[in-house]
Structure formats: structure tokens, C-alpha cells
Amino acid sequence: MPYYIYIVTSHKTASTKSVKLVTEYENFKLAKTEVRRLRSEEQLQERETYKIIFADDTAQAEQRLSEFREESIAREWEK
């Protein structure tokens, strides 16, 4: 399964996101290196971020990235 790099845009309502495929890699180390380079060199808009996801295909990757996930609860010792 390949690793996909996406630009994820969060909209004003927290439950909606849009995704745009940037590239894909077969190797995690290469994908990680590329996303670090993109994050350091490319300036994105305020609500955009680069994400790496491991999935069977682009449809599954986009579905996973678009689904709503609740904020994690920070424990007292994690603050």
C-alpha cells in the first residue's frame, strides 16, 4: 500500500474538510522526507496542512482524511 501526501483544508465548520492529492510514495521514509521539505519550503493558507496517510487507494485515503474526528482530551500530565 502506498503513502499519500495530501493538503487538507479545514473549513469554518469543523466537520467539513477538503483534500487535494500532492503525491504518493511506496516508502514511508521518502514520504516523510518529502512532507518535511514541503512544510518547510511551501507556505500554505491558514487552515491548510500537509498530511501523510497510508491507504489502499486514493478513495480510501480521501475518505479517512475527510471524516470527522473529535479533539483528543489532554490529560493533566500532558499539559
C-alpha positions as CSV (number, residue, x, y, z in Angstrom):
1,M,0.0,0.0,0.0
2,P,1.3,3.4,-0.9
3,Y,1.7,6.5,1.3
4,Y,-0.1,9.5,0.1
5,I,0.7,13.2,0.8
6,Y,-2.3,15.5,0.8
7,I,-3.1,19.1,1.5
8,V,-6.0,19.1,4.0
9,T,-8.1,22.2,4.2
10,S,-10.3,22.6,7.3
11,H,-13.4,24.8,6.7
12,K,-15.1,27.1,9.2
13,T,-17.4,24.3,10.3
14,A,-15.1,21.8,12.0
15,S,-16.9,18.8,10.5
16,T,-16.0,19.6,6.8
17,K,-12.7,19.2,5.2
18,S,-11.4,19.2,1.6
19,V,-8.4,17.2,0.4
20,K,-6.0,17.6,-2.5
21,L,-3.5,14.9,-3.5
22,V,0.0,16.2,-3.8
23,T,1.9,12.9,-4.5
24,E,2.4,9.3,-3.4
25,Y,5.3,7.1,-2.3
26,E,5.8,3.4,-1.8
27,N,8.4,4.1,1.0
28,F,7.5,5.8,4.3
29,K,10.9,7.4,4.7
30,L,10.7,9.0,1.3
31,A,7.2,10.3,2.0
32,K,8.2,11.6,5.4
33,T,11.3,13.4,4.0
34,E,9.1,15.0,1.2
35,V,6.4,16.2,3.6
36,R,9.0,17.7,5.9
37,R,10.5,19.5,2.9
38,L,7.1,20.8,1.7
39,R,6.2,22.0,5.2
40,S,9.5,23.9,5.5
41,E,9.5,25.4,2.0
42,E,5.9,25.8,1.0
43,Q,3.7,28.4,2.7
44,L,0.1,27.2,3.0
45,Q,-3.0,29.2,3.8
46,E,-4.2,29.5,7.4
47,R,-6.4,26.4,7.5
48,E,-4.3,24.1,5.3
49,T,-1.8,21.5,6.4
50,Y,0.2,18.6,4.8
51,K,-0.8,15.1,5.9
52,I,0.6,11.7,5.1
53,I,-1.7,8.8,5.0
54,F,-1.3,5.0,4.4
55,A,-4.2,3.5,2.4
56,D,-5.1,1.0,-0.3
57,D,-6.0,3.7,-2.8
58,T,-6.8,7.4,-3.1
59,A,-10.5,6.9,-2.5
60,Q,-9.8,5.3,0.9
61,A,-7.2,7.9,1.8
62,E,-9.6,10.8,1.0
63,Q,-12.4,9.2,2.9
64,R,-10.2,8.7,6.0
65,L,-8.9,12.3,5.8
66,S,-12.3,13.8,5.4
67,E,-14.1,12.0,8.2
68,F,-14.8,14.0,11.4
69,R,-12.5,13.2,14.4
70,E,-13.1,14.6,17.8
71,E,-10.4,16.6,19.5
72,S,-8.4,14.4,21.9
73,I,-8.7,15.1,25.6
74,A,-5.5,16.4,27.1
75,R,-4.7,14.6,30.3
76,E,-3.4,16.7,33.3
77,W,0.1,15.3,32.9
78,E,0.1,16.1,29.1
79,K,-0.4,19.8,29.6
